[in-house]
Amino acid sequence: MKVLFMCTANSCRSILSEALFNHLAPEGFQAFSCGSFPKGQVLPRSLSALQAVGISTEGLYSKGNDAFKDNPPDILITVCDRAAGEACPVYFGPAVKAHWGLEDPSDVKGDEAIVEAAFEATLNTIETRCRALFDLPLSSLTPAQLKIELERIAAL
């Protein structure tokens, strides 16, 4: 099962989601990330937040939607409000689409402890949602049922 996490810049929330999902994923699952308007670089703070909790950052880079034109995902999850409101590329056609809105920890201002806590909270939310997705009986869900379940998970 291929899951694509999409954000606007593909520099923070979608990168965190990709890395954490793959860190937790059972066999047969793989995540990727992209941006509708990629920044072209991963936010260094995203990488250091992942490394601080022992998650590999190898291979993470900021890329656009077209990177998946010939390899569409099974599930497309937007993680920022701007990306959720944008039309998905037609080549993502059959992918089940859902929105798992995440506050942008890179927007948090304050001292080191406050910023670190924002990234930690975001990672905790992503972990909770990923584990809930892994617990779904995916082989017995229709695409419509899966979409309902993904929307339910978004509230966790």
C-alpha positions in Angstrom: 0.0 0.0 0.0 1.5 3.3 -1.1 0.5 6.4 0.9 1.4 9.9 -0.4 1.5 12.8 2.1 1.0 16.1 0.4 1.5 19.6 1.6 2.2 22.9 -0.2 5.9 23.3 0.3 6.9 19.7 1.1 9.4 20.9 3.6 7.9 20.2 7.0 4.6 18.4 7.8 4.5 16.1 4.7 8.2 15.3 5.3 7.6 14.5 9.0 4.6 12.3 8.0 6.6 10.4 5.3 9.5 9.6 7.6 7.4 8.7 10.7 5.0 6.5 8.6 7.9 4.6 7.1 9.6 4.3 10.5 6.5 2.6 11.9 5.1 0.8 8.8 4.6 -2.9 8.8 5.7 -4.8 5.7 3.7 -3.9 2.6 3.3 -0.2 3.5 5.4 2.7 2.1 4.9 6.4 2.3 6.2 9.2 0.1 5.6 13.0 0.3 5.2 15.8 -2.2 4.3 19.4 -2.4 1.9 21.2 -4.8 4.4 24.1 -4.8 7.6 22.4 -3.4 10.1 24.6 -1.6 13.0 22.6 -3.0 14.5 22.0 0.3 13.5 20.3 3.6 13.3 22.5 6.6 16.5 21.7 8.6 14.4 21.8 11.8 12.2 18.9 10.4 15.3 16.8 9.9 16.7 17.5 13.3 13.3 16.8 15.0 13.2 13.4 13.2 16.8 12.6 14.2 16.1 13.6 17.8 13.6 10.7 18.1 15.7 8.2 16.2 14.0 8.3 12.8 16.1 8.1 9.6 16.2 11.2 7.4 18.0 9.4 4.6 16.5 10.0 1.2 14.1 12.8 2.3 13.9 15.7 -0.2 11.4 18.3 -1.3 9.6 17.3 -4.5 6.5 18.1 -6.5 3.4 16.1 -7.4 4.8 15.2 -10.8 7.3 13.0 -9.2 4.5 10.4 -8.8 2.9 10.8 -12.3 3.9 7.3 -13.3 3.5 5.8 -9.9 0.3 7.0 -8.3 -0.5 6.3 -4.6 -3.2 4.1 -3.2 -4.0 6.8 -0.6 -3.4 10.5 -0.8 -3.4 12.4 2.5 -3.1 16.2 2.6 -1.7 17.5 5.8 -2.0 21.3 5.3 -5.1 23.3 4.7 -3.8 25.0 1.5 -3.0 21.6 -0.1 -6.4 20.3 1.0 -8.2 23.0 -1.0 -6.2 22.5 -4.2 -7.3 20.2 -7.0 -5.3 17.0 -7.0 -3.5 16.1 -10.2 -5.7 13.9 -12.5 -3.1 11.2 -12.5 -3.8 10.6 -8.8 -7.3 9.5 -10.0 -8.2 6.3 -8.2 -6.3 7.2 -5.0 -8.5 7.5 -1.9 -8.1 11.0 -0.7 -8.3 12.3 2.8 -7.2 15.4 4.8 -5.3 15.0 8.1 -4.8 18.7 8.9 -1.7 19.5 11.0 -0.7 22.8 12.6 2.6 23.9 11.1 5.2 23.6 13.8 7.6 25.7 11.8 5.2 28.7 12.3 5.6 28.5 16.1 7.6 31.3 17.6 9.3 31.3 20.9 12.3 29.9 22.6 13.9 26.6 21.8 11.7 24.6 24.2 8.5 26.0 22.7 9.5 25.2 19.2 10.8 21.8 20.2 7.5 21.1 21.9 5.6 22.1 18.7 7.5 19.6 16.6 7.1 16.9 19.2 3.3 17.5 19.4 3.1 17.2 15.6 5.1 14.0 15.6 2.9 12.6 18.3 -0.3 13.4 16.2 1.2 11.8 13.1 2.2 8.7 15.1 -1.3 8.3 16.5 -2.9 8.6 13.1 -0.4 6.3 11.4 -0.9 3.6 14.0 -4.7 3.9 13.6 -4.3 3.5 9.8 -2.2 0.4 10.3 -4.9 -1.1 12.5 -7.6 -0.8 9.8 -8.8 -4.0 8.1 -7.7 -2.6 4.8 -8.3 -5.8 2.7 -12.0 -5.7 3.7 -12.7 -2.0 3.2 -14.2 -0.5 0.0 -12.6 2.8 -1.1 -15.7 4.6 0.3 -15.4 2.9 3.6 -11.6 3.6 3.7 -12.3 7.3 3.1 -14.7 7.3 6.0 -12.1 5.6 8.2 -9.4 8.0 7.1 -11.6 11.0 8.0 -12.3 9.5 11.4 -8.6 9.1 12.0 -8.1 12.8 11.1 -9.9 13.6 14.3 -7.4 11.7 16.5 
